[in-house]
Amino acid sequence: MDQNLLNIGFGNTVAAERVIAIVSPNSAPMKRLKDEAKDEKRLIDATHGRRTRSIIVMDSNHIVLSAIQAETISQRYTTLKGST
């Protein structure tokens, strides 16, 4: 099984084909999404104690927090998808 891994910063990766959305955490709906995921134990914090700069929504209903800008992760995702 060949998986493409998306680098989300600080040595963390996620399976690229399981990513649904990469969004900025600044809006009220995204903050609510993050809080609900935390309450339901679906939140994965990959920021290593740094400020959350992007939220990655996975097809498994998990929410992944990253300290890398959403634009940077989106660019990495596009590059990775273009190479397959």
mmCIF file of the N, C-alpha and C atoms, coordinates in Angstrom:
data_MODEL
# 
_entry.id   MODEL 
# 
loop_
_atom_site.group_PDB 
_atom_site.id 
_atom_site.type_symbol 
_atom_site.label_atom_id 
_atom_site.label_alt_id 
_atom_site.label_comp_id 
_atom_site.label_asym_id 
_atom_site.label_entity_id 
_atom_site.label_seq_id 
_atom_site.pdbx_PDB_ins_code 
_atom_site.Cartn_x 
_atom_site.Cartn_y 
_atom_site.Cartn_z 
_atom_site.occupancy 
_atom_site.B_iso_or_equiv 
_atom_site.pdbx_formal_charge 
_atom_site.auth_seq_id 
_atom_site.auth_comp_id 
_atom_site.auth_asym_id 
_atom_site.auth_atom_id 
_atom_site.pdbx_PDB_model_num 
ATOM 1   N N  . MET A 1 1  ? 0.842   -1.176 0.000  1.00 0.00 ? 1  MET A N  1 
ATOM 2   C CA . MET A 1 1  ? 0.000   0.000  0.000  1.00 0.00 ? 1  MET A CA 1 
ATOM 3   C C  . MET A 1 1  ? 0.889   1.241  0.000  1.00 0.00 ? 1  MET A C  1 
ATOM 4   N N  . ASP A 1 2  ? 0.717   2.073  -1.020 1.00 0.00 ? 2  ASP A N  1 
ATOM 5   C CA . ASP A 1 2  ? 1.549   3.259  -1.183 1.00 0.00 ? 2  ASP A CA 1 
ATOM 6   C C  . ASP A 1 2  ? 0.768   4.489  -0.745 1.00 0.00 ? 2  ASP A C  1 
ATOM 7   N N  . GLN A 1 3  ? 1.235   5.146  0.328  1.00 0.00 ? 3  GLN A N  1 
ATOM 8   C CA . GLN A 1 3  ? 0.562   6.336  0.828  1.00 0.00 ? 3  GLN A CA 1 
ATOM 9   C C  . GLN A 1 3  ? 1.441   7.554  0.623  1.00 0.00 ? 3  GLN A C  1 
ATOM 10  N N  . ASN A 1 4  ? 0.812   8.664  0.247  1.00 0.00 ? 4  ASN A N  1 
ATOM 11  C CA . ASN A 1 4  ? 1.513   9.929  0.180  1.00 0.00 ? 4  ASN A CA 1 
ATOM 12  C C  . ASN A 1 4  ? 1.326   10.632 1.520  1.00 0.00 ? 4  ASN A C  1 
ATOM 13  N N  . LEU A 1 5  ? 2.438   10.982 2.162  1.00 0.00 ? 5  LEU A N  1 
ATOM 14  C CA . LEU A 1 5  ? 2.369   11.644 3.459  1.00 0.00 ? 5  LEU A CA 1 
ATOM 15  C C  . LEU A 1 5  ? 2.583   13.138 3.286  1.00 0.00 ? 5  LEU A C  1 
ATOM 16  N N  . LEU A 1 6  ? 1.713   13.909 3.909  1.00 0.00 ? 6  LEU A N  1 
ATOM 17  C CA . LEU A 1 6  ? 1.758   15.358 3.855  1.00 0.00 ? 6  LEU A CA 1 
ATOM 18  C C  . LEU A 1 6  ? 2.441   15.874 5.113  1.00 0.00 ? 6  LEU A C  1 
ATOM 19  N N  . ASN A 1 7  ? 3.524   16.625 4.939  1.00 0.00 ? 7  ASN A N  1 
ATOM 20  C CA . ASN A 1 7  ? 4.271   17.194 6.056  1.00 0.00 ? 7  ASN A CA 1 
ATOM 21  C C  . ASN A 1 7  ? 3.474   18.370 6.625  1.00 0.00 ? 7  ASN A C  1 
ATOM 22  N N  . ILE A 1 8  ? 3.087   18.274 7.908  1.00 0.00 ? 8  ILE A N  1 
ATOM 23  C CA . ILE A 1 8  ? 2.340   19.361 8.542  1.00 0.00 ? 8  ILE A CA 1 
ATOM 24  C C  . ILE A 1 8  ? 3.192   20.096 9.574  1.00 0.00 ? 8  ILE A C  1 
ATOM 25  N N  . GLY A 1 9  ? 4.488   19.848 9.522  1.00 0.00 ? 9  GLY A N  1 
ATOM 26  C CA . GLY A 1 9  ? 5.412   20.605 10.358 1.00 0.00 ? 9  GLY A CA 1 
ATOM 27  C C  . GLY A 1 9  ? 5.936   19.860 11.561 1.00 0.00 ? 9  GLY A C  1 
ATOM 28  N N  . PHE A 1 10 ? 7.177   20.167 11.919 1.00 0.00 ? 10 PHE A N  1 
ATOM 29  C CA . PHE A 1 10 ? 7.841   19.644 13.114 1.00 0.00 ? 10 PHE A CA 1 
ATOM 30  C C  . PHE A 1 10 ? 7.880   18.119 13.151 1.00 0.00 ? 10 PHE A C  1 
ATOM 31  N N  . GLY A 1 11 ? 8.107   17.516 11.988 1.00 0.00 ? 11 GLY A N  1 
ATOM 32  C CA . GLY A 1 11 ? 8.243   16.069 11.910 1.00 0.00 ? 11 GLY A CA 1 
ATOM 33  C C  . GLY A 1 11 ? 6.936   15.305 11.885 1.00 0.00 ? 11 GLY A C  1 
ATOM 34  N N  . ASN A 1 12 ? 5.812   15.996 11.792 1.00 0.00 ? 12 ASN A N  1 
ATOM 35  C CA . ASN A 1 12 ? 4.499   15.353 11.770 1.00 0.00 ? 12 ASN A CA 1 
ATOM 36  C C  . ASN A 1 12 ? 3.984   15.239 10.339 1.00 0.00 ? 12 ASN A C  1 
ATOM 37  N N  . THR A 1 13 ? 3.348   14.118 10.043 1.00 0.00 ? 13 THR A N  1 
ATOM 38  C CA . THR A 1 13 ? 2.763   13.914 8.721  1.00 0.00 ? 13 THR A CA 1 
ATOM 39  C C  . THR A 1 13 ? 1.369   13.320 8.859  1.00 0.00 ? 13 THR A C  1 
ATOM 40  N N  . VAL A 1 14 ? 0.554   13.522 7.826  1.00 0.00 ? 14 VAL A N  1 
ATOM 41  C CA . VAL A 1 14 ? -0.760  12.889 7.738  1.00 0.00 ? 14 VAL A CA 1 
ATOM 42  C C  . VAL A 1 14 ? -0.888  12.278 6.347  1.00 0.00 ? 14 VAL A C  1 
ATOM 43  N N  . ALA A 1 15 ? -1.768  11.308 6.204  1.00 0.00 ? 15 ALA A N  1 
ATOM 44  C CA . ALA A 1 15 ? -2.014  10.687 4.903  1.00 0.00 ? 15 ALA A CA 1 
ATOM 45  C C  . ALA A 1 15 ? -2.755  11.694 4.023  1.00 0.00 ? 15 ALA A C  1 
ATOM 46  N N  . ALA A 1 16 ? -2.133  12.091 2.926  1.00 0.00 ? 16 ALA A N  1 
ATOM 47  C CA . ALA A 1 16 ? -2.679  13.140 2.058  1.00 0.00 ? 16 ALA A CA 1 
ATOM 48  C C  . ALA A 1 16 ? -4.056  12.790 1.509  1.00 0.00 ? 16 ALA A C  1 
ATOM 49  N N  . GLU A 1 17 ? -4.274  11.506 1.180  1.00 0.00 ? 17 GLU A N  1 
ATOM 50  C CA . GLU A 1 17 ? -5.562  11.139 0.585  1.00 0.00 ? 17 GLU A CA 1 
ATOM 51  C C  . GLU A 1 17 ? -6.710  11.153 1.597  1.00 0.00 ? 17 GLU A C  1 
ATOM 52  N N  . ARG A 1 18 ? -6.410  11.340 2.861  1.00 0.00 ? 18 ARG A N  1 
ATOM 53  C CA . ARG A 1 18 ? -7.458  11.382 3.891  1.00 0.00 ? 18 ARG A CA 1 
ATOM 54  C C  . ARG A 1 18 ? -7.811  12.807 4.311  1.00 0.00 ? 18 ARG A C  1 
ATOM 55  N N  . VAL A 1 19 ? -7.126  13.798 3.732  1.00 0.00 ? 19 VAL A N  1 
ATOM 56  C CA . VAL A 1 19 ? -7.379  15.204 4.057  1.00 0.00 ? 19 VAL A CA 1 
ATOM 57  C C  . VAL A 1 19 ? -8.629  15.681 3.321  1.00 0.00 ? 19 VAL A C  1 
ATOM 58  N N  . ILE A 1 20 ? -9.549  16.279 4.051  1.00 0.00 ? 20 ILE A N  1 
ATOM 59  C CA . ILE A 1 20 ? -10.759 16.853 3.452  1.00 0.00 ? 20 ILE A CA 1 
ATOM 60  C C  . ILE A 1 20 ? -10.578 18.353 3.252  1.00 0.00 ? 20 ILE A C  1 
ATOM 61  N N  . ALA A 1 21 ? -10.033 19.041 4.267  1.00 0.00 ? 21 ALA A N  1 
ATOM 62  C CA . ALA A 1 21 ? -9.884  20.491 4.174  1.00 0.00 ? 21 ALA A CA 1 
ATOM 63  C C  . ALA A 1 21 ? -8.705  20.961 5.012  1.00 0.00 ? 21 ALA A C  1 
ATOM 64  N N  . ILE A 1 22 ? -8.108  22.064 4.563  1.00 0.00 ? 22 ILE A N  1 
ATOM 65  C CA . ILE A 1 22 ? -7.040  22.744 5.294  1.00 0.00 ? 22 ILE A CA 1 
ATOM 66  C C  . ILE A 1 22 ? -7.501  24.182 5.438  1.00 0.00 ? 22 ILE A C  1 
ATOM 67  N N  . VAL A 1 23 ? -7.763  24.605 6.668  1.00 0.00 ? 23 VAL A N  1 
ATOM 68  C CA . VAL A 1 23 ? -8.363  25.919 6.892  1.00 0.00 ? 23 VAL A CA 1 
ATOM 69  C C  . VAL A 1 23 ? -7.608  26.715 7.952  1.00 0.00 ? 23 VAL A C  1 
ATOM 70  N N  . SER A 1 24 ? -7.834  28.017 7.918  1.00 0.00 ? 24 SER A N  1 
ATOM 71  C CA . SER A 1 24 ? -7.265  28.913 8.918  1.00 0.00 ? 24 SER A CA 1 
ATOM 72  C C  . SER A 1 24 ? -8.133  28.841 10.183 1.00 0.00 ? 24 SER A C  1 
ATOM 73  N N  . PRO A 1 25 ? -7.523  28.913 11.363 1.00 0.00 ? 25 PRO A N  1 
ATOM 74  C CA . PRO A 1 25 ? -8.290  28.732 12.612 1.00 0.00 ? 25 PRO A CA 1 
ATOM 75  C C  . PRO A 1 25 ? -8.937  30.003 13.156 1.00 0.00 ? 25 PRO A C  1 
ATOM 76  N N  . ASN A 1 26 ? -8.906  31.100 12.406 1.00 0.00 ? 26 ASN A N  1 
ATOM 77  C CA . ASN A 1 26 ? -9.286  32.401 12.965 1.00 0.00 ? 26 ASN A CA 1 
ATOM 78  C C  . ASN A 1 26 ? -10.776 32.685 13.038 1.00 0.00 ? 26 ASN A C  1 
ATOM 79  N N  . SER A 1 27 ? -11.605 32.012 12.258 1.00 0.00 ? 27 SER A N  1 
ATOM 80  C CA . SER A 1 27 ? -13.034 32.329 12.255 1.00 0.00 ? 27 SER A CA 1 
ATOM 81  C C  . SER A 1 27 ? -13.746 31.633 13.420 1.00 0.00 ? 27 SER A C  1 
ATOM 82  N N  . ALA A 1 28 ? -14.887 32.185 13.781 1.00 0.00 ? 28 ALA A N  1 
ATOM 83  C CA . ALA A 1 28 ? -15.674 31.612 14.882 1.00 0.00 ? 28 ALA A CA 1 
ATOM 84  C C  . ALA A 1 28 ? -16.110 30.174 14.590 1.00 0.00 ? 28 ALA A C  1 
ATOM 85  N N  . PRO A 1 29 ? -16.557 29.848 13.366 1.00 0.00 ? 29 PRO A N  1 
ATOM 86  C CA . PRO A 1 29 ? -16.940 28.447 13.105 1.00 0.00 ? 29 PRO A CA 1 
ATOM 87  C C  . PRO A 1 29 ? -15.764 27.474 13.279 1.00 0.00 ? 29 PRO A C  1 
ATOM 88  N N  . MET A 1 30 ? -14.568 27.887 12.917 1.00 0.00 ? 30 MET A N  1 
ATOM 89  C CA . MET A 1 30 ? -13.405 27.008 13.057 1.00 0.00 ? 30 MET A CA 1 
ATOM 90  C C  . MET A 1 30 ? -13.038 26.834 14.528 1.00 0.00 ? 30 MET A C  1 
ATOM 91  N N  . LYS A 1 31 ? -13.187 27.880 15.316 1.00 0.00 ? 31 LYS A N  1 
ATOM 92  C CA . LYS A 1 31 ? -12.932 27.767 16.755 1.00 0.00 ? 31 LYS A CA 1 
ATOM 93  C C  . LYS A 1 31 ? -13.945 26.825 17.400 1.00 0.00 ? 31 LYS A C  1 
ATOM 94  N N  . ARG A 1 32 ? -15.189 26.920 16.945 1.00 0.00 ? 32 ARG A N  1 
ATOM 95  C CA . ARG A 1 32 ? -16.244 26.034 17.450 1.00 0.00 ? 32 ARG A CA 1 
ATOM 96  C C  . ARG A 1 32 ? -15.959 24.587 17.039 1.00 0.00 ? 32 ARG A C  1 
ATOM 97  N N  . LEU A 1 33 ? -15.532 24.390 15.787 1.00 0.00 ? 33 LEU A N  1 
ATOM 98  C CA . LEU A 1 33 ? -15.182 23.050 15.302 1.00 0.00 ? 33 LEU A CA 1 
ATOM 99  C C  . LEU A 1 33 ? -14.064 22.450 16.156 1.00 0.00 ? 33 LEU A C  1 
ATOM 100 N N  . LYS A 1 34 ? -13.058 23.252 16.461 1.00 0.00 ? 34 LYS A N  1 
ATOM 101 C CA . LYS A 1 34 ? -11.932 22.805 17.285 1.00 0.00 ? 34 LYS A CA 1 
ATOM 102 C C  . LYS A 1 34 ? -12.398 22.450 18.698 1.00 0.00 ? 34 LYS A C  1 
ATOM 103 N N  . ASP A 1 35 ? -13.219 23.287 19.287 1.00 0.00 ? 35 ASP A N  1 
ATOM 104 C CA . ASP A 1 35 ? -13.717 23.038 20.642 1.00 0.00 ? 35 ASP A CA 1 
ATOM 105 C C  . ASP A 1 35 ? -14.581 21.780 20.708 1.00 0.00 ? 35 ASP A C  1 
ATOM 106 N N  . GLU A 1 36 ? -15.430 21.578 19.708 1.00 0.00 ? 36 GLU A N  1 
ATOM 107 C CA . GLU A 1 36 ? -16.274 20.371 19.670 1.00 0.00 ? 36 GLU A CA 1 
ATOM 108 C C  . GLU A 1 36 ? -15.420 19.114 19.529 1.00 0.00 ? 36 GLU A C  1 
ATOM 109 N N  . ALA A 1 37 ? -14.400 19.180 18.685 1.00 0.00 ? 37 ALA A N  1 
ATOM 110 C CA . ALA A 1 37 ? -13.517 18.023 18.495 1.00 0.00 ? 37 ALA A CA 1 
ATOM 111 C C  . ALA A 1 37 ? -12.769 17.710 19.791 1.00 0.00 ? 37 ALA A C  1 
ATOM 112 N N  . LYS A 1 38 ? -12.360 18.752 20.505 1.00 0.00 ? 38 LYS A N  1 
ATOM 113 C CA . LYS A 1 38 ? -11.663 18.541 21.772 1.00 0.00 ? 38 LYS A CA 1 
ATOM 114 C C  . LYS A 1 38 ? -12.584 17.872 22.793 1.00 0.00 ? 38 LYS A C  1 
ATOM 115 N N  . ASP A 1 39 ? -13.815 18.335 22.872 1.00 0.00 ? 39 ASP A N  1 
ATOM 116 C CA . ASP A 1 39 ? -14.784 17.754 23.810 1.00 0.00 ? 39 ASP A CA 1 
ATOM 117 C C  . ASP A 1 39 ? -15.080 16.292 23.485 1.00 0.00 ? 39 ASP A C  1 
ATOM 118 N N  . GLU A 1 40 ? -15.082 15.951 22.184 1.00 0.00 ? 40 GLU A N  1 
ATOM 119 C CA . GLU A 1 40 ? -15.408 14.592 21.750 1.00 0.00 ? 40 GLU A CA 1 
ATOM 120 C C  . GLU A 1 40 ? -14.169 13.708 21.572 1.00 0.00 ? 40 GLU A C  1 
ATOM 121 N N  . LYS A 1 41 ? -13.008 14.200 22.002 1.00 0.00 ? 41 LYS A N  1 
ATOM 122 C CA . LYS A 1 41 ? -11.746 13.448 21.932 1.00 0.00 ? 41 LYS A CA 1 
ATOM 123 C C  . LYS A 1 41 ? -11.355 13.089 20.490 1.00 0.00 ? 41 LYS A C  1 
ATOM 124 N N  . ARG A 1 42 ? -11.614 14.009 19.548 1.00 0.00 ? 42 ARG A N  1 
ATOM 125 C CA . ARG A 1 42 ? -11.244 13.812 18.146 1.00 0.00 ? 42 ARG A CA 1 
ATOM 126 C C  . ARG A 1 42 ? -10.153 14.786 17.711 1.00 0.00 ? 42 ARG A C  1 
ATOM 127 N N  . LEU A 1 43 ? -9.593  15.530 18.660 1.00 0.00 ? 43 LEU A N  1 
ATOM 128 C CA . LEU A 1 43 ? -8.611  16.564 18.357 1.00 0.00 ? 43 LEU A CA 1 
ATOM 129 C C  . LEU A 1 43 ? -7.193  16.004 18.469 1.00 0.00 ? 43 LEU A C  1 
ATOM 130 N N  . ILE A 1 44 ? -6.381  16.272 17.454 1.00 0.00 ? 44 ILE A N  1 
ATOM 131 C CA . ILE A 1 44 ? -4.971  15.884 17.465 1.00 0.00 ? 44 ILE A CA 1 
ATOM 132 C C  . ILE A 1 44 ? -4.158  17.166 17.385 1.00 0.00 ? 44 ILE A C  1 
ATOM 133 N N  . ASP A 1 45 ? -3.383  17.437 18.410 1.00 0.00 ? 45 ASP A N  1 
ATOM 134 C CA . ASP A 1 45 ? -2.585  18.663 18.463 1.00 0.00 ? 45 ASP A CA 1 
ATOM 135 C C  . ASP A 1 45 ? -1.157  18.369 18.034 1.00 0.00 ? 45 ASP A C  1 
ATOM 136 N N  . ALA A 1 46 ? -0.789  18.841 16.842 1.00 0.00 ? 46 ALA A N  1 
ATOM 137 C CA . ALA A 1 46 ? 0.561   18.635 16.311 1.00 0.00 ? 46 ALA A CA 1 
ATOM 138 C C  . ALA A 1 46 ? 1.341   19.943 16.287 1.00 0.00 ? 46 ALA A C  1 
ATOM 139 N N  . THR A 1 47 ? 1.000   20.871 17.195 1.00 0.00 ? 47 THR A N  1 
ATOM 140 C CA . THR A 1 47 ? 1.652   22.188 17.208 1.00 0.00 ? 47 THR A CA 1 
ATOM 141 C C  . THR A 1 47 ? 2.921   22.221 18.049 1.00 0.00 ? 47 THR A C  1 
ATOM 142 N N  . HIS A 1 48 ? 3.146   21.222 18.880 1.00 0.00 ? 48 HIS A N  1 
ATOM 143 C CA . HIS A 1 48 ? 4.295   21.178 19.794 1.00 0.00 ? 48 HIS A CA 1 
ATOM 144 C C  . HIS A 1 48 ? 4.347   22.426 20.673 1.00 0.00 ? 48 HIS A C  1 
ATOM 145 N N  . GLY A 1 49 ? 3.187   22.861 21.146 1.00 0.00 ? 49 GLY A N  1 
ATOM 146 C CA . GLY A 1 49 ? 3.112   23.992 22.061 1.00 0.00 ? 49 GLY A CA 1 
ATOM 147 C C  . GLY A 1 49 ? 3.150   25.352 21.392 1.00 0.00 ? 49 GLY A C  1 
ATOM 148 N N  . ARG A 1 50 ? 3.202   25.377 20.089 1.00 0.00 ? 50 ARG A N  1 
ATOM 149 C CA . ARG A 1 50 ? 3.226   26.646 19.366 1.00 0.00 ? 50 ARG A CA 1 
ATOM 150 C C  . ARG A 1 50 ? 1.803   27.083 19.033 1.00 0.00 ? 50 ARG A C  1 
ATOM 151 N N  . ARG A 1 51 ? 1.693   28.283 18.506 1.00 0.00 ? 51 ARG A N  1 
ATOM 152 C CA . ARG A 1 51 ? 0.394   28.841 18.135 1.00 0.00 ? 51 ARG A CA 1 
ATOM 153 C C  . ARG A 1 51 ? -0.219  28.043 16.977 1.00 0.00 ? 51 ARG A C  1 
ATOM 154 N N  . THR A 1 52 ? -1.517  27.767 17.048 1.00 0.00 ? 52 THR A N  1 
ATOM 155 C CA . THR A 1 52 ? -2.212  27.065 15.973 1.00 0.00 ? 52 THR A CA 1 
ATOM 156 C C  . THR A 1 52 ? -2.392  28.004 14.796 1.00 0.00 ? 52 THR A C  1 
ATOM 157 N N  . ARG A 1 53 ? -1.860  27.605 13.636 1.00 0.00 ? 53 ARG A N  1 
ATOM 158 C CA . ARG A 1 53 ? -1.955  28.434 12.435 1.00 0.00 ? 53 ARG A CA 1 
ATOM 159 C C  . ARG A 1 53 ? -2.800  27.788 11.344 1.00 0.00 ? 53 ARG A C  1 
ATOM 160 N N  . SER A 1 54 ? -3.140  26.512 11.512 1.00 0.00 ? 54 SER A N  1 
ATOM 161 C CA . SER A 1 54 ? -4.028  25.863 10.551 1.00 0.00 ? 54 SER A CA 1 
ATOM 162 C C  . SER A 1 54 ? -4.740  24.686 11.199 1.00 0.00 ? 54 SER A C  1 
ATOM 163 N N  . ILE A 1 55 ? -5.907  24.376 10.648 1.00 0.00 ? 55 ILE A N  1 
ATOM 164 C CA . ILE A 1 55 ? -6.705  23.241 11.082 1.00 0.00 ? 55 ILE A CA 1 
ATOM 165 C C  . ILE A 1 55 ? -6.884  22.329 9.876  1.00 0.00 ? 55 ILE A C  1 
ATOM 166 N N  . ILE A 1 56 ? -6.589  21.052 10.068 1.00 0.00 ? 56 ILE A N  1 
ATOM 167 C CA . ILE A 1 56 ? -6.722  20.074 8.989  1.00 0.00 ? 56 ILE A CA 1 
ATOM 168 C C  . ILE A 1 56 ? -7.865  19.136 9.361  1.00 0.00 ? 56 ILE A C  1 
ATOM 169 N N  . VAL A 1 57 ? -8.856  19.059 8.490  1.00 0.00 ? 57 VAL A N  1 
ATOM 170 C CA . VAL A 1 57 ? -10.015 18.196 8.708  1.00 0.00 ? 57 VAL A CA 1 
ATOM 171 C C  . VAL A 1 57 ? -9.759  16.895 7.943  1.00 0.00 ? 57 VAL A C  1 
ATOM 172 N N  . MET A 1 58 ? -9.858  15.777 8.658  1.00 0.00 ? 58 MET A N  1 
ATOM 173 C CA . MET A 1 58 ? -9.584  14.467 8.063  1.00 0.00 ? 58 MET A CA 1 
ATOM 174 C C  . MET A 1 58 ? -10.889 13.717 7.796  1.00 0.00 ? 58 MET A C  1 
ATOM 175 N N  . ASP A 1 59 ? -10.843 12.746 6.895  1.00 0.00 ? 59 ASP A N  1 
ATOM 176 C CA . ASP A 1 59 ? -12.049 11.976 6.575  1.00 0.00 ? 59 ASP A CA 1 
ATOM 177 C C  . ASP A 1 59 ? -12.480 11.041 7.706  1.00 0.00 ? 59 ASP A C  1 
ATOM 178 N N  . SER A 1 60 ? -11.615 10.849 8.686  1.00 0.00 ? 60 SER A N  1 
ATOM 179 C CA . SER A 1 60 ? -11.948 10.019 9.851  1.00 0.00 ? 60 SER A CA 1 
ATOM 180 C C  . SER A 1 60 ? -12.676 10.828 10.921 1.00 0.00 ? 60 SER A C  1 
ATOM 181 N N  . ASN A 1 61 ? -13.013 12.091 10.587 1.00 0.00 ? 61 ASN A N  1 
ATOM 182 C CA . ASN A 1 61 ? -13.699 13.019 11.500 1.00 0.00 ? 61 ASN A CA 1 
ATOM 183 C C  . ASN A 1 61 ? -12.764 13.569 12.570 1.00 0.00 ? 61 ASN A C  1 
ATOM 184 N N  . HIS A 1 62 ? -11.463 13.365 12.430 1.00 0.00 ? 62 HIS A N  1 
ATOM 185 C CA . HIS A 1 62 ? -10.489 13.946 13.345 1.00 0.00 ? 62 HIS A CA 1 
ATOM 186 C C  . HIS A 1 62 ? -10.109 15.341 12.862 1.00 0.00 ? 62 HIS A C  1 
ATOM 187 N N  . ILE A 1 63 ? -9.741  16.180 13.816 1.00 0.00 ? 63 ILE A N  1 
ATOM 188 C CA . ILE A 1 63 ? -9.282  17.530 13.535 1.00 0.00 ? 63 ILE A CA 1 
ATOM 189 C C  . ILE A 1 63 ? -7.824  17.599 13.979 1.00 0.00 ? 63 ILE A C  1 
ATOM 190 N N  . VAL A 1 64 ? -6.941  18.004 13.066 1.00 0.00 ? 64 VAL A N  1 
ATOM 191 C CA . VAL A 1 64 ? -5.513  18.074 13.365 1.00 0.00 ? 64 VAL A CA 1 
ATOM 192 C C  . VAL A 1 64 ? -5.103  19.543 13.392 1.00 0.00 ? 64 VAL A C  1 
ATOM 193 N N  . LEU A 1 65 ? -4.440  19.953 14.473 1.00 0.00 ? 65 LEU A N  1 
ATOM 194 C CA . LEU A 1 65 ? -3.940  21.321 14.587 1.00 0.00 ? 65 LEU A CA 1 
ATOM 195 C C  . LEU A 1 65 ? -2.478  21.352 14.190 1.00 0.00 ? 65 LEU A C  1 
ATOM 196 N N  . SER A 1 66 ? -2.084  22.386 13.432 1.00 0.00 ? 66 SER A N  1 
ATOM 197 C CA . SER A 1 66 ? -0.702  22.529 13.004 1.00 0.00 ? 66 SER A CA 1 
ATOM 198 C C  . SER A 1 66 ? -0.227  23.953 13.261 1.00 0.00 ? 66 SER A C  1 
ATOM 199 N N  . ALA A 1 67 ? 1.076   24.095 13.507 1.00 0.00 ? 67 ALA A N  1 
ATOM 200 C CA . ALA A 1 67 ? 1.677   25.413 13.724 1.00 0.00 ? 67 ALA A CA 1 
ATOM 201 C C  . ALA A 1 67 ? 2.179   26.015 12.417 1.00 0.00 ? 67 ALA A C  1 
ATOM 202 N N  . ILE A 1 68 ? 1.944   25.342 11.303 1.00 0.00 ? 68 ILE A N  1 
ATOM 203 C CA . ILE A 1 68 ? 2.350   25.830 9.985  1.00 0.00 ? 68 ILE A CA 1 
ATOM 204 C C  . ILE A 1 68 ? 1.150   26.521 9.339  1.00 0.00 ? 68 ILE A C  1 
ATOM 205 N N  . GLN A 1 69 ? 1.397   27.615 8.618  1.00 0.00 ? 69 GLN A N  1 
ATOM 206 C CA . GLN A 1 69 ? 0.323   28.362 7.958  1.00 0.00 ? 69 GLN A CA 1 
ATOM 207 C C  . GLN A 1 69 ? -0.480  27.465 7.026  1.00 0.00 ? 69 GLN A C  1 
ATOM 208 N N  . ALA A 1 70 ? -1.790  27.688 6.953  1.00 0.00 ? 70 ALA A N  1 
ATOM 209 C CA . ALA A 1 70 ? -2.678  26.904 6.090  1.00 0.00 ? 70 ALA A CA 1 
ATOM 210 C C  . ALA A 1 70 ? -2.247  27.006 4.625  1.00 0.00 ? 70 ALA A C  1 
ATOM 211 N N  . GLU A 1 71 ? -1.791  28.179 4.204  1.00 0.00 ? 71 GLU A N  1 
ATOM 212 C CA . GLU A 1 71 ? -1.357  28.377 2.818  1.00 0.00 ? 71 GLU A CA 1 
ATOM 213 C C  . GLU A 1 71 ? -0.148  27.494 2.496  1.00 0.00 ? 71 GLU A C  1 
ATOM 214 N N  . THR A 1 72 ? 0.767   27.367 3.438  1.00 0.00 ? 72 THR A N  1 
ATOM 215 C CA . THR A 1 72 ? 1.966   26.549 3.241  1.00 0.00 ? 72 THR A CA 1 
ATOM 216 C C  . THR A 1 72 ? 1.585   25.077 3.128  1.00 0.00 ? 72 THR A C  1 
ATOM 217 N N  . ILE A 1 73 ? 0.717   24.615 4.000  1.00 0.00 ? 73 ILE A N  1 
ATOM 218 C CA . ILE A 1 73 ? 0.295   23.212 3.948  1.00 0.00 ? 73 ILE A CA 1 
ATOM 219 C C  . ILE A 1 73 ? -0.488  22.951 2.663  1.00 0.00 ? 73 ILE A C  1 
ATOM 220 N N  . SER A 1 74 ? -1.331  23.889 2.262  1.00 0.00 ? 74 SER A N  1 
ATOM 221 C CA . SER A 1 74 ? -2.085  23.741 1.014  1.00 0.00 ? 74 SER A CA 1 
ATOM 222 C C  . SER A 1 74 ? -1.157  23.643 -0.182 1.00 0.00 ? 74 SER A C  1 
ATOM 223 N N  . GLN A 1 75 ? -0.107  24.440 -0.172 1.00 0.00 ? 75 GLN A N  1 
ATOM 224 C CA . GLN A 1 75 ? 0.874   24.404 -1.256 1.00 0.00 ? 75 GLN A CA 1 
ATOM 225 C C  . GLN A 1 75 ? 1.588   23.049 -1.278 1.00 0.00 ? 75 GLN A C  1 
ATOM 226 N N  . ARG A 1 76 ? 1.954   22.545 -0.111 1.00 0.00 ? 76 ARG A N  1 
ATOM 227 C CA . ARG A 1 76 ? 2.595   21.219 -0.031 1.00 0.00 ? 76 ARG A CA 1 
ATOM 228 C C  . ARG A 1 76 ? 1.641   20.138 -0.534 1.00 0.00 ? 76 ARG A C  1 
ATOM 229 N N  . TYR A 1 77 ? 0.366   20.258 -0.182 1.00 0.00 ? 77 TYR A N  1 
ATOM 230 C CA . TYR A 1 77 ? -0.655  19.294 -0.598 1.00 0.00 ? 77 TYR A CA 1 
ATOM 231 C C  . TYR A 1 77 ? -0.793  19.299 -2.124 1.00 0.00 ? 77 TYR A C  1 
ATOM 232 N N  . THR A 1 78 ? -0.877  20.502 -2.697 1.00 0.00 ? 78 THR A N  1 
ATOM 233 C CA . THR A 1 78 ? -1.001  20.628 -4.147 1.00 0.00 ? 78 THR A CA 1 
ATOM 234 C C  . THR A 1 78 ? 0.204   20.049 -4.858 1.00 0.00 ? 78 THR A C  1 
ATOM 235 N N  . THR A 1 79 ? 1.389   20.322 -4.348 1.00 0.00 ? 79 THR A N  1 
ATOM 236 C CA . THR A 1 79 ? 2.628   19.772 -4.935 1.00 0.00 ? 79 THR A CA 1 
ATOM 237 C C  . THR A 1 79 ? 2.629   18.250 -4.851 1.00 0.00 ? 79 THR A C  1 
ATOM 238 N N  . LEU A 1 80 ? 2.224   17.725 -3.708 1.00 0.00 ? 80 LEU A N  1 
ATOM 239 C CA . LEU A 1 80 ? 2.193   16.274 -3.509 1.00 0.00 ? 80 LEU A CA 1 
ATOM 240 C C  . LEU A 1 80 ? 1.174   15.608 -4.436 1.00 0.00 ? 80 LEU A C  1 
ATOM 241 N N  . LYS A 1 81 ? -0.005  16.203 -4.571 1.00 0.00 ? 81 LYS A N  1 
ATOM 242 C CA . LYS A 1 81 ? -1.044  15.647 -5.440 1.00 0.00 ? 81 LYS A CA 1 
ATOM 243 C C  . LYS A 1 81 ? -0.653  15.764 -6.904 1.00 0.00 ? 81 LYS A C  1 
ATOM 244 N N  . GLY A 1 82 ? 0.105   16.810 -7.262 1.00 0.00 ? 82 GLY A N  1 
ATOM 245 C CA . GLY A 1 82 ? 0.540   16.998 -8.641 1.00 0.00 ? 82 GLY A CA 1 
ATOM 246 C C  . GLY A 1 82 ? 1.596   16.008 -9.063 1.00 0.00 ? 82 GLY A C  1 
ATOM 247 N N  . SER A 1 83 ? 2.344   15.472 -8.099 1.00 0.00 ? 83 SER A N  1 
ATOM 248 C CA . SER A 1 83 ? 3.432   14.542 -8.416 1.00 0.00 ? 83 SER A CA 1 
ATOM 249 C C  . SER A 1 83 ? 2.954   13.098 -8.532 1.00 0.00 ? 83 SER A C  1 
ATOM 250 N N  . THR A 1 84 ? 1.670   12.845 -8.233 1.00 0.00 ? 84 THR A N  1 
ATOM 251 C CA . THR A 1 84 ? 1.153   11.472 -8.338 1.00 0.00 ? 84 THR A CA 1 
ATOM 252 C C  . THR A 1 84 ? 0.409   11.236 -9.621 1.00 0.00 ? 84 THR A C  1 
# 
